């Protein structure tokens, strides 16, 4: 009996040692997501988060091993409210927690100030902020995963001039970094193409009443309204244009290319709305329908604008980690800049500033409540 009693703790010790060894071979990598999870743009922030989450679940299912350790990815998501101060606080929170890879922000007004915090801490940042200023800070490990304002604005101006053949345009921007940047790029290219900017008005990203500025632009006999702003402003603007008998196109960037426009705008949103997306529409690419089906099965809703871009970029980072045989963001970034990744929405490769080398844009309108492609530029 004495011999047996001695063997039990020895066997237990061996089992504990083996278990401890197994756990030692697993390395947890925290992935941060920052975006608007409250407020009028919460639908977009949650969509982006879902794209990251879907990619991480697939990466975890593959049981990736790097440097002899099985990698387990964990997502930490924070609400930056599309507010610069809140976004900087989120950035510092992630840095303090040791997060080295962050997906987001959605809003340029957050990405610009927060990128300094991430850059100084050596964090890899993958953002959907389209403002040209986002990638002008000189931070090496920052990536814009969609087209920039200059690309989007130019495509819209070309479409207005060549396809819609309008001559006079009224421009409205919401004074955010995104809205102002997009409106400026559109205006610059539109003027070069001979379009007249007959009126320029300003609003905010919190406004919902646009009757005064729309009435002013109507009096100037504009043929089209261009909005540098978001869907929560675009939808009520479309309704108010209809009420004022302004039977003309409402044009805007990728933030208007969202099913949220129809949810908020109802029957005022249709082929009167023209918008653009960086990359191809999911229905127009070979793996797009499969991604939509997978996303809907997982989250019980259709993907919105940028879920696919965040999904693609997260898988790209996972591939770069394996190529680098490291989870050090500097080493991963070095590989990322050498590689090209074929994602669902297109091919991802980056220049020295972190902009996509190739980012075609798709012009779209609305039919039956969803954006549909009209053509690519």
NORGINOR-V769177 format. One record per residue. N is the residue number from 1. RES is the residue in three letters. SS is DSSP state (alpha for helix, beta for strand, coil for the rest). Layout:
BEGIN
n->(N N)
res->(RES RES)
ss->(SS SS)
END
This chain:
BEGIN
n->(1 2 3 4 5 6 7 8 9 10 11 12 13 14 15 16 17 18 19 20 21 22 23 24 25 26 27 28 29 30 31 32 33 34 35 36 37 38 39 40 41 42 43 44 45 46 47 48 49 50 51 52 53 54 55 56 57 58 59 60 61 62 63 64 65 66 67 68 69 70 71 72 73 74 75 76 77 78 79 80 81 82 83 84 85 86 87 88 89 90 91 92 93 94 95 96 97 98 99 100 101 102 103 104 105 106 107 108 109 110 111 112 113 114 115 116 117 118 119 120 121 122 123 124 125 126 127 128 129 130 131 132 133 134 135 136 137 138 139 140 141 142 143 144 145 146 147 148 149 150 151 152 153 154 155 156 157 158 159 160 161 162 163 164 165 166 167 168 169 170 171 172 173 174 175 176 177 178 179 180 181 182 183 184 185 186 187 188 189 190 191 192 193 194 195 196 197 198 199 200 201 202 203 204 205 206 207 208 209 210 211 212 213 214 215 216 217 218 219 220 221 222 223 224 225 226 227 228 229 230 231 232 233 234 235 236 237 238 239 240 241 242 243 244 245 246 247 248 249 250 251 252 253 254 255 256 257 258 259 260 261 262 263 264 265 266 267 268 269 270 271 272 273 274 275 276 277 278 279 280 281 282 283 284 285 286 287 288 289 290 291 292 293 294 295 296 297 298 299 300 301 302 303 304 305 306 307 308 309 310 311 312 313 314 315 316 317 318 319 320 321 322 323 324 325 326 327 328 329 330 331 332 333 334 335 336 337 338 339 340 341 342 343 344 345 346 347 348 349 350 351 352 353 354 355 356 357 358 359 360 361 362 363 364 365 366 367 368 369 370 371 372 373 374 375 376 377)
res->(UNK UNK UNK UNK UNK UNK UNK UNK UNK UNK UNK UNK UNK UNK UNK UNK UNK UNK UNK UNK UNK UNK UNK UNK UNK UNK UNK UNK UNK UNK UNK UNK UNK UNK UNK UNK UNK UNK UNK UNK UNK UNK UNK UNK UNK UNK UNK UNK UNK UNK UNK UNK UNK UNK UNK UNK UNK UNK UNK UNK UNK UNK UNK UNK UNK UNK UNK UNK UNK UNK UNK UNK UNK UNK UNK UNK UNK UNK UNK UNK UNK UNK UNK UNK UNK UNK UNK UNK UNK UNK UNK UNK UNK UNK UNK UNK UNK UNK UNK UNK UNK UNK UNK UNK UNK UNK UNK UNK UNK UNK UNK UNK UNK UNK UNK UNK UNK UNK UNK UNK UNK UNK UNK UNK UNK UNK UNK UNK UNK UNK UNK UNK UNK UNK UNK UNK UNK UNK UNK UNK UNK UNK UNK UNK UNK UNK UNK UNK UNK UNK UNK UNK UNK UNK UNK UNK UNK UNK UNK UNK UNK UNK UNK UNK UNK UNK UNK UNK UNK UNK UNK UNK UNK UNK UNK UNK UNK UNK UNK UNK UNK UNK UNK UNK UNK UNK UNK UNK UNK UNK UNK UNK UNK UNK UNK UNK UNK UNK UNK UNK UNK UNK UNK UNK UNK UNK UNK UNK UNK UNK UNK UNK UNK UNK UNK UNK UNK UNK UNK UNK UNK UNK UNK UNK UNK UNK UNK UNK UNK UNK UNK UNK UNK UNK UNK UNK UNK UNK UNK UNK UNK UNK UNK UNK UNK UNK UNK UNK UNK UNK UNK UNK UNK UNK UNK UNK UNK UNK UNK UNK UNK UNK UNK UNK UNK UNK UNK UNK UNK UNK UNK UNK UNK UNK UNK UNK UNK UNK UNK UNK UNK UNK UNK UNK UNK UNK UNK UNK UNK UNK UNK UNK UNK UNK UNK UNK UNK UNK UNK UNK UNK UNK UNK UNK UNK UNK UNK UNK UNK UNK UNK UNK UNK UNK UNK UNK UNK UNK UNK UNK UNK UNK UNK UNK UNK UNK UNK UNK UNK UNK UNK UNK UNK UNK UNK UNK UNK UNK UNK UNK UNK UNK UNK UNK UNK UNK UNK UNK UNK UNK UNK UNK UNK UNK UNK UNK UNK UNK UNK UNK UNK UNK UNK UNK UNK UNK UNK UNK UNK UNK UNK UNK UNK UNK UNK UNK UNK)
ss->(coil alpha alpha alpha alpha alpha alpha alpha alpha alpha alpha alpha alpha alpha alpha alpha alpha alpha alpha alpha alpha alpha alpha alpha coil beta beta beta beta beta beta beta beta beta beta coil coil coil coil coil coil alpha alpha alpha alpha alpha alpha alpha alpha alpha alpha alpha alpha alpha alpha alpha alpha alpha alpha alpha alpha alpha coil coil beta beta coil coil beta beta beta beta beta beta beta beta beta beta beta coil coil coil coil alpha alpha alpha alpha alpha alpha alpha alpha alpha alpha alpha alpha alpha coil coil coil coil beta beta beta beta coil coil coil alpha alpha alpha alpha alpha alpha alpha alpha alpha alpha alpha alpha alpha coil coil coil beta beta beta beta coil coil coil coil alpha alpha alpha alpha coil coil coil coil coil coil beta beta beta coil coil coil coil alpha alpha alpha alpha alpha alpha alpha alpha alpha alpha alpha alpha alpha alpha alpha alpha coil coil coil beta beta beta beta beta beta coil coil coil alpha alpha alpha alpha alpha alpha alpha alpha alpha alpha alpha alpha alpha alpha alpha alpha coil coil coil beta beta beta beta beta beta beta coil coil coil coil coil coil coil coil alpha alpha alpha alpha alpha alpha alpha alpha alpha coil coil coil coil beta beta beta beta beta coil coil alpha alpha alpha alpha alpha alpha alpha alpha alpha alpha alpha alpha alpha coil coil coil coil coil beta beta beta beta coil alpha alpha alpha coil coil alpha alpha alpha alpha alpha alpha alpha alpha alpha alpha coil coil coil coil beta beta beta beta beta beta coil coil coil alpha alpha alpha coil coil coil alpha alpha alpha alpha alpha alpha alpha alpha alpha alpha alpha alpha coil coil coil coil coil coil coil alpha alpha alpha alpha alpha alpha alpha alpha alpha alpha alpha alpha alpha alpha alpha alpha alpha alpha coil coil coil coil alpha alpha alpha alpha alpha alpha alpha alpha alpha alpha coil coil beta beta coil coil coil coil beta beta coil beta coil coil coil coil coil beta coil coil coil coil beta beta beta beta beta beta beta coil coil beta beta beta beta beta beta beta coil)
END
